[in-house]
Amino acid sequence: MRGKLAFLADRTAVLFLGLAAGAFITASFYTVNAPVAPPAAPQPGAPAGDQPGAPAVPAAALPPTVTVGPALASTAAAGREVHVGVFGDSFGDGIWAALYNGLRKDDTIKVHQFSERSTGFTRYRSLNLLDDIRGKIDRQPVDIAVISFGANDTQGIYDNGHAAKFMSEDWQKIVGDRVAAIVTMLRERGAQVYWVGLPRMRKPEFDADIQQLNAFFAARARALNVPFIDTVPASVDADGKYAPYLRNPDTGERVMARANDGIHMTMSGYGFLIHGLTGDIQKSIAQARGAANRDPARQDAGKPAGEAAKSDG
C-alpha cells in the first residue's frame, strides 16, 4: 500500500510540473478542407463564447460512443492487458493523470503517458508529432489512443518557407493534414481514437482563440469519424462562464477545479473533463471482453481436443 501511495504521489508531482510549465503559455504568436469561420466578435466586457450564436458545444462534434477497435478486439480475444495511450501537450499530462486514476482499479488496463509539454501542431520544427507518436507506439502498441493538443497552437506557422497566419486557409490546411496523418497512422495500427477538446479559458482573448481551435478540431475529428469530447460544458458554471470552482459530477461537491494560471485544471478538474470518456472506455473494454467470451472459437480453445471436436458435431 505504501509503495502504491508513493507511486501516485510521484505521478501527481509530474502533473503539477506540467501545470507550472503551462502557466507560460501565451494567448497568441504568430485544412483538410474548408476553413472554419471565426466566431462572432464578443461584445465589450463579455467573455468569448457567452454571446448569442456562439454555442459552447462545437456544432460539428461527433459525440463519444462505445466502440471496439480492431486492436482492442484482438487484445480481448487473446486475454491480454489493454493499453491506453494519451498523446498531447501539458493538457495531455492532466488527461493522462485523470484517466490513470479513473481506470487504475482494473489492473488489466495500463494507461501510458505519451504527452510532451510545450508541443503542438504549429511547433513541428521543435517536435514532429507524427514521428514522435509513431516512435512511441512502435515501442508500446496501444489499443486506445486519446489525443489532446491545442493550448500551444494559437499562433501562426512557418512551413516550407511560407508563413501562415493563425486560422488562415493555409494554416487550416497544414494543421488539418497533420491531424489526419496522426489519426490515420493510429487507425492503421488498429487503435480506436478519441479527441479531447480544451476547456473555457479565463482571459477572453485567449478563450476566443481556444474556442476557434475547438471548433476546428471538432470539424476535423468529425470528418475523420473520431469522437470529440467537448470539455467546455464541464469547465463552466451554471451561467456558462469560466469558474475556478466547479461541482463534482458524482457528489455535487464544489471543489477547486482550475489552476492559478487560468488555463490548466487541477487534478480534480481534469477528472471532471473526462468523466464521460472514462466510462465510455470502460464500456468499450467490457464490450470487447464480452464478445470474446461469447466467441465459440475462443471457448473451444480452452477445452480438451476431444471435447472441442465433439462440440463441432
Backbone torsions as a table, in degrees:
resi	resn	phi	psi	omega
1	MET	NA	-44.3	-179.9
2	ARG	-60.7	-39.6	179.0
3	GLY	-63.8	-40.6	-179.3
4	LYS	-65.7	-42.1	179.2
5	LEU	-63.6	-39.1	177.9
6	ALA	-63.4	-40.6	180.0
7	PHE	-61.8	-45.5	-179.2
8	LEU	-66.1	-37.3	177.2
9	ALA	-62.3	-41.3	177.1
10	ASP	-57.0	-49.5	-177.0
11	ARG	-66.1	-36.8	178.1
12	THR	-63.3	-38.9	177.6
13	ALA	-61.4	-41.2	177.8
14	VAL	-60.1	-44.3	-179.5
15	LEU	-60.1	-46.0	-176.1
16	PHE	-72.5	-23.5	169.2
17	LEU	-62.6	-40.2	177.5
18	GLY	-63.2	-40.5	179.6
19	LEU	-64.4	-40.5	179.6
20	ALA	-63.6	-42.9	179.1
21	ALA	-63.9	-36.8	-177.1
22	GLY	-66.4	-21.0	-178.3
23	ALA	-63.7	-17.9	-177.9
24	PHE	-91.9	1.2	177.2
25	ILE	-68.2	133.7	-179.6
26	THR	-109.2	166.7	-172.3
27	ALA	-71.4	-34.6	-179.5
28	SER	-155.7	149.3	173.3
29	PHE	-137.1	174.4	168.4
30	TYR	-56.7	NA	NA
31	THR	NA	-178.6	158.0
32	VAL	-40.1	-31.0	178.7
33	ASN	-153.7	-131.4	-175.0
34	ALA	-64.8	139.0	179.8
35	PRO	-62.5	151.3	174.6
36	VAL	-83.4	128.2	179.4
37	ALA	-70.7	136.0	177.8
38	PRO	-65.9	152.9	180.0
39	PRO	-68.4	160.1	177.6
40	ALA	-60.7	144.8	-178.9
41	ALA	-63.5	133.9	-179.5
42	PRO	-68.3	151.4	175.1
43	GLN	-72.2	150.9	-179.1
44	PRO	-52.8	132.6	176.1
45	GLY	82.2	-1.8	-178.9
46	ALA	-109.9	134.7	-180.0
47	PRO	-62.9	143.6	176.7
48	ALA	-58.1	141.9	178.4
49	GLY	91.1	-11.0	179.4
50	ASP	-99.8	10.4	-177.8
51	GLN	-90.6	155.3	173.1
52	PRO	-58.6	137.7	179.5
53	GLY	83.0	5.8	178.4
54	ALA	-122.8	74.6	-175.9
55	PRO	-64.5	148.8	178.7
56	ALA	-69.7	-33.7	-177.7
57	VAL	-90.8	120.7	177.5
58	PRO	-56.7	123.5	-174.6
59	ALA	-61.3	-26.1	-175.6
60	ALA	-87.4	-0.7	-173.3
61	ALA	-66.9	138.2	172.5
62	LEU	-94.3	117.2	-174.2
63	PRO	-66.2	153.9	177.8
64	PRO	-60.6	141.1	177.2
65	THR	-134.8	161.1	177.0
66	VAL	-84.6	108.1	-179.5
67	THR	-128.6	163.7	177.3
68	VAL	-129.4	111.3	178.4
69	GLY	-77.9	166.3	-178.9
70	PRO	-57.9	-41.1	-178.9
71	ALA	-65.7	-42.3	179.4
72	LEU	-65.6	-41.0	178.6
73	ALA	-60.9	-43.4	-180.0
74	SER	-65.9	-42.3	178.9
75	THR	-61.7	-44.6	179.8
76	ALA	-64.3	-41.1	-178.9
77	ALA	-63.4	-33.4	-179.0
78	ALA	-88.7	-6.0	179.8
79	GLY	71.5	27.1	-178.2
80	ARG	-91.2	169.0	173.0
81	GLU	-62.7	146.4	175.4
82	VAL	-93.1	132.9	-179.0
83	HIS	-113.4	123.1	178.2
84	VAL	-111.1	126.5	178.7
85	GLY	-111.1	133.1	179.0
86	VAL	-110.4	121.6	-176.3
87	PHE	-117.5	133.9	179.9
88	GLY	169.8	-164.1	178.1
89	ASP	-101.6	-140.7	179.5
90	SER	-66.5	-27.6	173.1
91	PHE	-66.2	-35.9	176.0
92	GLY	-59.7	-36.7	175.6
93	ASP	-57.0	-45.6	-178.9
94	GLY	-68.5	-40.4	177.9
95	ILE	-62.8	-41.2	177.6
96	TRP	-59.7	-47.7	-178.2
97	ALA	-60.4	-41.0	-179.5
98	ALA	-67.6	-42.5	178.1
99	LEU	-66.5	-40.3	177.8
100	TYR	-57.5	-47.4	-179.1
101	ASN	-67.5	-35.8	-177.6
102	GLY	-73.8	-24.9	-175.2
103	LEU	-112.2	-1.1	-170.9
104	ARG	-69.6	-15.2	178.8
105	LYS	-69.3	-22.0	176.6
106	ASP	-97.9	103.9	-174.8
107	ASP	-76.6	5.0	174.0
108	THR	-96.6	3.2	176.9
109	ILE	-113.9	126.6	177.6
110	LYS	-113.4	124.9	-179.8
111	VAL	-106.8	120.0	-173.8
112	HIS	-103.7	133.9	177.7
113	GLN	-89.2	101.8	179.3
114	PHE	-110.1	10.2	-179.1
115	SER	-75.9	154.8	178.5
116	GLU	-134.9	121.3	-180.0
117	ARG	-64.0	153.3	176.1
118	SER	61.9	33.3	178.1
119	THR	-119.7	168.9	178.4
120	GLY	173.8	177.8	-178.0
121	PHE	-73.2	-17.7	177.7
122	THR	-94.8	4.1	-174.1
123	ARG	-121.0	37.7	-177.2
124	TYR	-67.6	-18.9	176.1
125	ARG	-70.1	-24.8	175.8
126	SER	-87.9	-43.8	-179.9
127	LEU	-153.9	118.8	175.9
128	ASN	-77.7	108.0	-173.4
129	LEU	-62.6	-37.1	179.7
130	LEU	-61.2	-47.8	179.9
131	ASP	-65.5	-40.3	-178.2
132	ASP	-64.3	-47.1	-178.4
133	ILE	-67.9	-40.4	177.8
134	ARG	-59.5	-44.9	179.5
135	GLY	-61.6	-39.0	-178.1
136	LYS	-68.5	-42.2	-178.7
137	ILE	-81.6	-14.2	168.9
138	ASP	-65.3	-39.2	-179.5
139	ARG	-80.3	-34.2	-179.6
140	GLN	-140.1	94.4	178.3
141	PRO	-59.9	151.1	179.3
142	VAL	-125.4	150.3	175.2
143	ASP	-91.3	-32.2	-178.0
144	ILE	-132.5	131.8	178.7
145	ALA	-117.4	129.3	177.4
146	VAL	-116.5	125.2	-174.3
147	ILE	-118.2	136.5	175.1
148	SER	-150.0	100.8	176.2
149	PHE	-126.0	168.6	170.1
150	GLY	136.4	-28.2	-175.5
151	ALA	-62.5	-22.6	178.6
152	ASN	-102.2	8.1	-171.3
153	ASP	-106.1	11.1	177.7
154	THR	-85.3	55.8	-177.6
155	GLN	-151.0	169.2	177.9
156	GLY	-78.2	175.4	179.6
157	ILE	-126.0	139.4	170.5
158	TYR	-112.2	109.0	-173.0
159	ASP	-134.0	125.8	179.2
160	ASN	52.6	43.9	177.0
161	GLY	76.2	12.2	-176.4
162	HIS	-128.0	132.6	178.0
163	ALA	-94.2	132.7	177.9
164	ALA	-122.8	121.4	-178.8
165	LYS	-69.4	149.4	178.9
166	PHE	-51.0	126.2	176.9
167	MET	69.7	9.8	173.0
168	SER	-71.1	168.8	180.0
169	GLU	-60.0	-41.7	178.7
170	ASP	-64.5	-41.9	179.4
171	TRP	-59.0	-47.0	-178.1
172	GLN	-65.1	-34.8	177.9
173	LYS	-65.8	-46.7	-178.6
174	ILE	-64.3	-51.2	-177.9
175	VAL	-67.0	-40.7	178.9
176	GLY	-60.6	-40.8	177.6
177	ASP	-65.4	-37.3	179.4
178	ARG	-68.1	-40.7	176.3
179	VAL	-61.0	-48.8	-177.7
180	ALA	-61.5	-38.6	-178.9
181	ALA	-63.5	-41.1	-179.8
182	ILE	-68.9	-46.4	179.9
183	VAL	-62.2	-42.8	179.5
184	THR	-61.5	-44.0	179.8
185	MET	-62.8	-42.6	178.3
186	LEU	-65.2	-41.0	179.1
187	ARG	-65.3	-37.2	178.6
188	GLU	-63.0	-24.6	176.3
189	ARG	-87.9	2.2	176.9
190	GLY	89.1	2.6	-177.0
191	ALA	-75.9	143.6	168.8
192	GLN	-89.4	137.8	-168.7
193	VAL	-116.4	138.4	172.8
194	TYR	-125.1	145.0	176.3
195	TRP	-117.0	125.9	-179.7
196	VAL	-103.5	119.9	178.5
197	GLY	-75.6	178.4	-177.4
198	LEU	-99.0	152.7	-177.3
199	PRO	-82.1	179.3	172.5
200	ARG	-63.3	141.5	178.2
201	MET	-107.0	154.9	-175.8
202	ARG	-71.3	-44.8	-178.4
203	LYS	-79.3	123.9	-176.8
204	PRO	-56.4	-39.4	-178.1
205	GLU	-65.6	-43.8	178.9
206	PHE	-67.8	-40.6	179.8
207	ASP	-61.6	-38.2	178.6
208	ALA	-59.7	-42.8	177.7
209	ASP	-66.2	-42.9	-178.2
210	ILE	-64.3	-38.6	179.8
211	GLN	-70.1	-29.9	171.5
212	GLN	-64.2	-42.4	177.7
213	LEU	-62.7	-43.9	178.8
214	ASN	-57.7	-44.9	179.8
215	ALA	-64.0	-40.1	179.4
216	PHE	-64.6	-50.3	-178.7
217	PHE	-65.6	-35.7	177.9
218	ALA	-63.6	-41.4	179.0
219	ALA	-66.1	-42.1	178.6
220	ARG	-65.5	-42.6	179.9
221	ALA	-61.4	-42.5	-179.8
222	ARG	-63.5	-42.1	179.3
223	ALA	-61.9	-29.1	-179.3
224	LEU	-95.8	4.2	-179.3
225	ASN	60.8	40.4	178.2
226	VAL	-108.4	127.3	176.6
227	PRO	-60.8	133.2	179.4
228	PHE	-109.7	123.2	179.5
229	ILE	-93.4	105.6	178.7
230	ASP	-79.4	115.2	-175.3
231	THR	-96.2	-5.1	-178.1
232	VAL	-59.0	-47.8	-179.2
233	PRO	-58.8	-29.2	-179.3
234	ALA	-84.4	-2.7	-175.1
235	SER	-116.2	9.6	-176.4
236	VAL	-125.1	166.0	178.2
237	ASP	-84.6	-171.3	-176.4
238	ALA	-63.8	-20.3	179.2
239	ASP	-95.8	6.1	179.9
240	GLY	77.9	17.7	-177.5
241	LYS	-106.4	159.5	175.6
242	TYR	-55.5	136.7	178.5
243	ALA	-147.0	129.2	178.6
244	PRO	-70.0	-27.5	178.6
245	TYR	-109.4	132.7	179.5
246	LEU	-131.9	162.9	-179.7
247	ARG	-90.4	134.8	175.8
248	ASN	-63.3	124.2	-177.3
249	PRO	-64.0	-19.6	179.6
250	ASP	-90.3	-40.3	-171.9
251	THR	-109.0	-18.7	-175.4
252	GLY	80.8	-2.7	-179.7
253	GLU	-68.7	138.8	179.3
254	ARG	-88.6	120.0	-175.6
255	VAL	-133.6	160.0	175.6
256	MET	-66.5	121.1	-175.0
257	ALA	-117.9	-13.1	-177.0
258	ARG	-117.4	144.9	174.3
259	ALA	-73.8	164.6	-175.6
260	ASN	-66.0	-18.0	-177.3
261	ASP	-76.9	-9.5	-179.7
262	GLY	76.5	9.9	-177.2
263	ILE	-120.3	-56.6	-175.2
264	HIS	-84.9	176.0	178.9
265	MET	-109.9	165.3	167.2
266	THR	-82.7	176.3	177.7
267	MET	-57.1	-45.2	178.1
268	SER	-62.9	-41.5	-178.1
269	GLY	-60.8	-42.5	177.7
270	TYR	-62.1	-36.3	177.5
271	GLY	-63.1	-37.7	178.2
272	PHE	-64.2	-40.2	-176.9
273	LEU	-60.9	-38.1	-174.0
274	ILE	-112.4	23.8	-179.5
275	HIS	-55.0	-47.6	-179.8
276	GLY	-70.9	-38.1	-179.7
277	LEU	-62.5	-42.1	179.1
278	THR	-56.7	-44.7	178.4
279	GLY	-65.2	-39.1	179.5
280	ASP	-65.6	-38.7	177.8
281	ILE	-64.3	-43.9	178.0
282	GLN	-60.3	-41.1	179.0
283	LYS	-66.1	-39.1	178.6
284	SER	-62.0	-43.7	-179.8
285	ILE	-66.0	-43.2	178.3
286	ALA	-62.7	-39.2	179.4
287	GLN	-65.3	-42.7	179.3
288	ALA	-64.4	-41.9	179.9
289	ARG	-69.7	-35.9	177.6
290	GLY	-64.7	-42.3	178.4
291	ALA	-64.0	-39.3	179.5
292	ALA	-65.5	-39.1	179.9
293	ASN	-68.8	-25.1	178.8
294	ARG	-88.9	-5.4	-177.3
295	ASP	-73.7	116.4	-179.2
296	PRO	-57.8	-36.0	-179.3
297	ALA	-62.7	-40.3	179.4
298	ARG	-70.5	-38.9	179.8
299	GLN	-64.3	-41.1	179.1
300	ASP	-66.5	-29.6	-178.1
301	ALA	-63.3	-24.9	-179.5
302	GLY	-92.0	-0.1	-178.8
303	LYS	-98.2	157.7	171.7
304	PRO	-59.8	152.1	-173.9
305	ALA	-55.0	-42.6	-178.6
306	GLY	-65.6	-40.1	-178.6
307	GLU	-69.2	-38.6	179.4
308	ALA	-64.8	-40.3	179.8
309	ALA	-65.5	-37.4	-179.0
310	LYS	-65.0	-36.5	-178.7
311	SER	-71.6	-14.8	177.0
312	ASP	-84.9	0.0	177.8
313	GLY	103.6	NA	NA
